Amino acid sequence: WQIASLAGRGRGLIATQPIAAGSLVLTSTPVAQVVKQAPARACDRCLDETRDGCAYCSPDCEDAAVAEGAALLARVDLSQLHAVHAEEGRKFPLMIAQLLGGLLEGLRRDKQPPPAWQAAMSLCYADLPPQATDLVESERLALLRAFAESGVSSSATLELLMPHERYARLLGAAQLNAFGITTARGAVLTALLGGAASMLNHSCDPSVLVSHGADHSVGFVTDREVAPGDELTISYMGLDSSCTERQELLTSKYGFACAQCAELGRG
């Protein structure tokens, strides 16, 4: 496949050769994630199985977690944002906290933003409604205050790295690009996927299904034969919902209505 600009659909993935049904066309790992439920002996990073008493499933996973800012983030008291997630379901501020921790670690180690930060900043994003401005700003200030009070960075640096406009942009990117994942081991999480995975457009008759394994990685597998020139598409919601439910969610969350829905008789 290749990435192409599509009229009225933004960027998408187009097959460049015949693809058989059941083919794995893409894999992706989260650039940030919020775990709602983790099984016993789950790796702190990828959620795969680990030994009792071990935080990570392998040295490689531990090294990756440290490079992504896990050690730094462990010093920050994010209890207020965790409470908001538990009580109100707002998980995206915790994702931004992970991205900010990774950014600080990347700047400390390599003097440049890490790949996860760059991937998040390249995502398409939704403009948040004006009535959300006060809530967004209060969450941003709580996040920056938690980082500053931990001593990992100064208030001035944090304000420079995460002004209101950037925080709102990342919230809008999470709104459009977050995937709900349930792994084969029973972990439940919301993951922000970057790169080509973020360019898969919606269809009510998708050619690609989303596959979850034992860890947090996501596979995209063709559900039928795909011809050269066809777009690879996924469904942004369950295929068992009614057309009315689909249109309401697609319009409110993603900002478009699906012309296929009524045509396919899913009303």
C-alpha positions as CSV (number, residue, x, y, z in Angstrom):
1,W,0.0,0.0,0.0
2,Q,0.9,3.7,-0.2
3,I,-0.3,6.9,1.4
4,A,-2.4,9.1,-0.9
5,S,-4.4,12.2,-0.6
6,L,-8.1,11.5,-1.3
7,A,-10.7,14.1,-2.3
8,G,-12.9,14.8,0.7
9,R,-11.2,12.2,2.9
10,G,-7.8,13.6,3.7
11,R,-5.0,11.0,3.6
12,G,-5.7,7.3,3.2
13,L,-4.0,4.0,2.4
14,I,-4.3,2.7,-1.1
15,A,-3.4,-0.9,-2.2
16,T,-0.6,-1.0,-4.8
17,Q,-0.9,-4.7,-5.5
18,P,-3.5,-7.4,-4.9
19,I,-3.9,-8.3,-1.2
20,A,-5.4,-11.6,-0.2
21,A,-8.0,-11.9,2.5
22,G,-6.5,-12.5,5.9
23,S,-3.3,-10.6,5.1
24,L,-1.6,-8.5,7.8
25,V,-1.0,-5.2,6.1
26,L,0.1,-3.0,9.0
27,T,1.1,-3.2,12.7
28,S,1.3,-0.3,15.1
29,T,2.2,0.2,18.8
30,P,0.9,3.1,20.8
31,V,2.7,6.4,21.2
32,A,0.7,6.9,24.4
33,Q,-1.9,4.8,26.2
34,V,-4.2,4.7,29.2
35,V,-4.9,1.4,30.8
36,K,-8.4,0.8,32.3
37,Q,-7.9,-2.8,33.3
38,A,-4.7,-4.9,33.4
39,P,-4.4,-8.6,34.0
40,A,-2.2,-10.1,36.7
41,R,1.5,-10.1,35.9
42,A,1.2,-7.5,33.1
43,C,4.2,-5.7,31.8
44,D,4.0,-2.0,32.7
45,R,4.7,-1.0,29.1
46,C,3.3,-3.5,26.7
47,L,0.9,-5.5,29.0
48,D,2.3,-8.8,27.9
49,E,2.8,-11.5,30.5
50,T,5.7,-11.1,33.0
51,R,7.1,-13.0,35.9
52,D,5.8,-12.3,39.4
53,G,7.6,-9.3,40.9
54,C,8.8,-8.0,37.6
55,A,7.5,-4.8,36.2
56,Y,8.5,-5.5,32.6
57,C,8.4,-8.5,30.4
58,S,11.9,-8.1,29.1
59,P,15.0,-5.9,29.4
60,D,14.1,-4.4,25.9
61,C,10.7,-3.4,27.1
62,E,12.2,-1.8,30.3
63,D,14.8,0.1,28.2
64,A,12.1,1.3,25.9
65,A,9.9,2.4,28.8
66,V,12.7,4.4,30.3
67,A,13.5,6.0,27.0
68,E,9.8,7.0,26.7
69,G,10.0,8.8,30.1
70,A,8.6,6.1,32.5
71,A,11.1,6.7,35.2
72,L,10.6,10.4,35.0
73,L,6.8,10.1,35.0
74,A,6.9,7.9,38.1
75,R,8.1,10.9,40.0
76,V,5.1,13.0,39.1
77,D,1.9,12.8,41.2
78,L,-0.9,12.4,38.6
79,S,-3.5,11.3,41.1
80,Q,-5.7,14.3,40.2
81,L,-5.8,13.2,36.5
82,H,-6.3,9.6,37.5
83,A,-9.3,10.6,39.6
84,V,-10.7,12.5,36.6
85,H,-10.3,9.4,34.5
86,A,-11.9,7.1,37.1
87,E,-14.8,9.4,37.9
88,E,-15.5,11.1,34.6
89,G,-13.8,8.9,31.9
90,R,-11.6,11.6,30.6
91,K,-8.4,9.7,29.7
92,F,-6.7,12.0,27.2
93,P,-5.0,14.2,29.8
94,L,-3.2,11.1,31.1
95,M,-2.0,10.4,27.5
96,I,-0.7,14.0,27.2
97,A,1.1,13.5,30.5
98,Q,2.9,10.5,29.0
99,L,3.8,12.4,25.9
100,L,5.2,15.3,28.0
101,G,7.2,12.9,30.1
102,G,8.6,11.4,27.0
103,L,9.4,14.8,25.6
104,L,11.3,15.9,28.7
105,E,13.3,12.6,28.7
106,G,14.1,12.9,24.9
107,L,15.3,16.5,25.4
108,R,17.4,15.4,28.3
109,R,18.9,12.4,26.5
110,D,19.2,13.4,22.9
111,K,18.5,17.2,22.9
112,Q,15.5,16.6,20.6
113,P,11.9,15.5,20.8
114,P,11.5,11.7,20.7
115,P,9.7,9.8,17.9
116,A,6.5,9.4,20.0
117,W,6.2,13.1,20.4
118,Q,6.9,13.8,16.8
119,A,4.3,11.2,15.8
120,A,1.6,12.7,18.1
121,M,2.3,16.2,16.8
122,S,1.9,15.1,13.2
123,L,-1.6,13.6,13.7
124,C,-4.7,15.2,12.4
125,Y,-6.7,16.9,15.2
126,A,-10.1,18.2,15.9
127,D,-10.7,21.8,17.0
128,L,-12.2,21.8,20.4
129,P,-15.5,23.7,21.0
130,P,-15.1,27.2,22.6
131,Q,-17.2,26.1,25.6
132,A,-14.5,23.6,26.5
133,T,-11.7,26.2,26.9
134,D,-12.0,26.7,30.7
135,L,-12.0,22.9,31.4
136,V,-9.1,22.4,29.0
137,E,-7.1,25.1,30.6
138,S,-7.8,23.9,34.2
139,E,-6.6,20.4,33.2
140,R,-3.5,21.8,31.5
141,L,-2.6,23.8,34.6
142,A,-3.1,20.8,36.8
143,L,-0.8,18.8,34.6
144,L,2.0,21.4,34.5
145,R,1.7,22.0,38.3
146,A,2.1,18.2,39.0
147,F,5.3,18.1,36.8
148,A,6.7,21.3,38.3
149,E,6.0,20.2,41.9
150,S,7.8,16.9,41.3
151,G,11.0,18.8,40.4
152,V,11.4,17.2,36.9
153,S,11.3,20.6,35.2
154,S,10.7,24.3,35.9
155,S,7.3,25.9,35.5
156,A,8.8,28.2,32.8
157,T,10.1,25.3,30.8
158,L,6.8,23.4,31.1
159,E,4.8,26.4,30.0
160,L,7.1,26.8,27.0
161,L,6.7,23.1,26.0
162,M,3.0,22.8,26.7
163,P,1.1,26.1,26.0
164,H,-2.6,26.1,25.9
165,E,-2.7,25.8,22.1
166,R,-0.5,22.7,22.0
167,Y,-2.3,21.0,24.8
168,A,-5.7,21.6,23.0
169,R,-4.1,20.3,19.8
170,L,-3.0,17.1,21.4
171,L,-6.5,16.6,23.0
172,G,-8.0,17.1,19.5
173,A,-5.5,14.5,18.1
174,A,-6.4,12.0,20.7
175,Q,-10.1,12.5,19.9
176,L,-9.6,11.6,16.3
177,N,-6.9,8.9,16.6
178,A,-7.5,7.0,19.9
179,F,-8.3,3.2,19.6
180,G,-10.0,1.1,22.2
181,I,-8.1,-2.1,22.7
182,T,-8.8,-5.3,24.5
183,T,-5.8,-7.7,24.4
184,A,-6.0,-11.5,24.3
185,R,-4.9,-11.5,27.9
186,G,-7.8,-9.3,29.0
187,A,-6.1,-5.9,29.3
188,V,-8.4,-3.0,28.4
189,L,-6.8,0.3,27.2
190,T,-7.2,3.3,25.0
191,A,-4.2,3.8,22.7
192,L,-3.1,6.7,20.6
193,L,-1.7,5.3,17.3
194,G,0.4,7.3,15.0
195,G,1.9,6.9,11.5
196,A,0.0,5.0,8.8
197,A,-2.5,3.6,11.4
198,S,-3.8,7.1,11.9
199,M,-4.5,7.4,8.2
200,L,-7.0,4.5,7.9
201,N,-10.3,6.1,7.0
202,H,-13.7,4.9,8.1
203,S,-16.1,2.7,6.1
204,C,-19.4,1.1,7.1
205,D,-18.2,-1.8,4.8
206,P,-14.5,-1.9,5.9
207,S,-11.9,-4.0,4.0
208,V,-9.6,-4.2,7.1
209,L,-10.3,-5.5,10.6
210,V,-8.4,-4.5,13.7
211,S,-6.6,-7.4,15.5
212,H,-5.4,-7.5,19.1
213,G,-2.8,-9.9,20.4
214,A,-1.3,-10.6,23.9
215,D,0.3,-7.2,24.2
216,H,-0.6,-3.6,23.3
217,S,0.4,-3.8,19.6
218,V,-2.4,-3.6,17.0
219,G,-2.6,-5.5,13.7
220,F,-4.7,-4.5,10.7
221,V,-5.8,-7.5,8.7
222,T,-7.7,-7.6,5.4
223,D,-11.3,-9.0,5.7
224,R,-11.5,-9.7,2.0
225,E,-9.4,-9.6,-1.2
226,V,-8.3,-6.1,-2.0
227,A,-7.5,-5.0,-5.6
228,P,-4.8,-2.5,-6.6
229,G,-6.2,1.0,-6.3
230,D,-8.7,0.2,-3.6
231,E,-8.6,2.1,-0.3
232,L,-7.9,0.1,2.9
233,T,-10.5,1.1,5.4
234,I,-11.6,0.2,8.9
235,S,-14.8,0.9,10.9
236,Y,-14.5,3.5,13.6
237,M,-17.2,1.7,15.7
238,G,-18.9,-1.6,16.1
239,L,-20.6,-3.0,13.0
240,D,-23.7,-4.0,15.0
241,S,-24.8,-0.4,15.7
242,S,-27.7,1.2,13.9
243,C,-27.2,3.8,11.1
244,T,-28.6,6.5,13.4
245,E,-26.2,5.6,16.2
246,R,-23.3,5.6,13.7
247,Q,-24.2,8.9,12.2
248,E,-24.5,10.5,15.6
249,L,-21.2,9.3,16.8
250,L,-19.3,10.0,13.5
251,T,-20.7,13.5,13.4
252,S,-20.1,14.4,17.1
253,K,-16.7,12.8,17.5
254,Y,-15.1,12.8,14.0
255,G,-17.0,15.6,12.3
256,F,-18.4,13.8,9.3
257,A,-21.4,11.7,8.3
258,C,-21.0,8.3,6.5
259,A,-22.7,8.3,3.1
260,Q,-22.4,4.5,2.9
261,C,-24.5,3.8,6.0
262,A,-28.0,4.1,4.6
263,E,-26.9,2.7,1.2
264,L,-25.8,-0.5,2.9
265,G,-29.1,-0.9,4.8
266,R,-27.6,-0.6,8.2
267,G,-30.4,1.7,9.5
